[in-house]
């Protein structure tokens, strides 16, 4: 199992057995890089194997020392071990960080398998022939069981039809499950009984704020500064991803303000395709703070190469989602080449500050419901200007979004060529949702579960730990407590974030478009259709349990010949085939 995870921890490894319980660990040394942080770690009949970082470990250590605790290392692992031994699961609420760990207490002979509030660190499990297995990655389980992976048909169909990944306990492999974010699984060693328990619920931690906009702006600023400060806790160099968007630029700007003497190196992914090149913004941030910036240009055409899909799928343990995910993968590869072990990234902000188009729709509809027609019209004008569209076209787009009640949340594949071997996911939602409900859905069930999975696997494949300041629970809970008008203000999305980070260069703070590490997937599809056709035909034959190869290729030819709307289904078939090939998975 350790050998399968050496990319996650190349700096050391350990194995320990405690009767019927065995722990393994591979180490990426970041805090207390001496041998004192070696794992698995044991103290007084309590044992732990831990992946992640506890950012407030120094405060917790001081509290435990006041109560008589004695420590032998400077590691956050020892603090976590002592805290769990003293406080048990109630101590989880004291933690600020990202974590997945197994904790065994010999006193009550139970093992707790714990995952952090937003699932930033992975934890999967299964049971076979009376043996319970848990790991960071499924490939570790397959190695221990000496069995061939089997594709989960329900997950495969959800992905092919709707593009859904993550957000459910099922993985892409049969009989392998995730411990959900904010949960722990309690396993009784003697009886083998297991119980899944929720220890954190975001919705129950949101309390409506009565703060004024100015007070809220200051509070957001302080919470984000504190989050960035905590994520610089390390005994190694900390770098950052820098796309040129508001989120990553905010993190880099605040890092430079908080740590002016630190050497912050950043990595930017870019494309020279018109509309996808953000370098003017990332360069503005780098120049303002005299930051060293490395630029990487992923070869987007490789997105259609079968070899790439197998490579990425082996580490993601699910299909590649698209060019944006490839860009992320290459950014962390560049970080690895630079010798970085820790990188900050801006994932998670859009989902509660309201960066996506559906949040604008929600905010505008709230204005209409409250009779604030002037503000509504001003918001439409602002949106039209930001997108370079006419006022009339923007208004029609808003009306169309409200009427989209019968549309699925993601574009489905063509039902004519899907064989129904498993129940189809038919999740639908109204064209309008309350801003806060939409945020909760994105944070808990759709966007963020995928993002944190992809982020962790892309970074750890290159032995880099990615830290996400915007997914600090104090910050998330506070912003969700604020009125919608603070987040979408006079039609401007993420308004309070723009105003809170005073250090942002003007051209970044005022930008209204959204690109991020986006990729021109459709353009390369049409430019490389001849080579894609052959690869797609082979993939479809291997996946004939799910697709009708002849019908799929007919549709492909029609799209290419007519230059009609690009469909992500072709990439999904190639990507799912890559996963099957990477694991030699049975179907």
Secondary structure, 3 states (H helix, E strand, C coil): CCHHHCCCCECEEEEEEECCEEEEEEECCCCCCCHHHCCCEEECCEEEEEEEEECCHHHHHHHHHHCCCCCCCCCHHHHHHHHHHHHHHHHHHHCCEEEEEEEEECCCCEEEEEECCCCCCCCEEEEECCEEEEECCHHHHHHHHCCCCEECHHHHHHHHHHCCCCCCCECCECCCEECCCCEEEEEECCCCCEEEEECCCCHHHCCCCCCCHHHHHHHHHHHHHHHHHHCCCCCCCEEEECCCCHHHHHHHHHHHHHCCCCCCEEEEECCCCCCCCCHHHHHHHHHHHCCEEEEECCCHHHHHCHHHHHHHHHHHCCCCCCHHHHHHHHHHHHHHHCCCCEEEECCCCHHHHCCCHHHHHHHHHHHHHCCCHHHHHHHHHHHHHHHCCCHHHHHHHHHHHHCHHHCECCCCCCHHHECCCCCCCCCECCCCCCHHHHHHHHHHCCHHHHHHHHHHHHHHHCCCEEEEHHHCHHHHHHHHCCCHHHHEECCEECHHHHHHCCCCCHHHHCCCCCCCCCCCHHHHHHHCHHHHHHHHHHHHHHCCCCECHHHHHHHHHHHHHHCCCCCCHHHHHHHHHHHHHHHCCEC
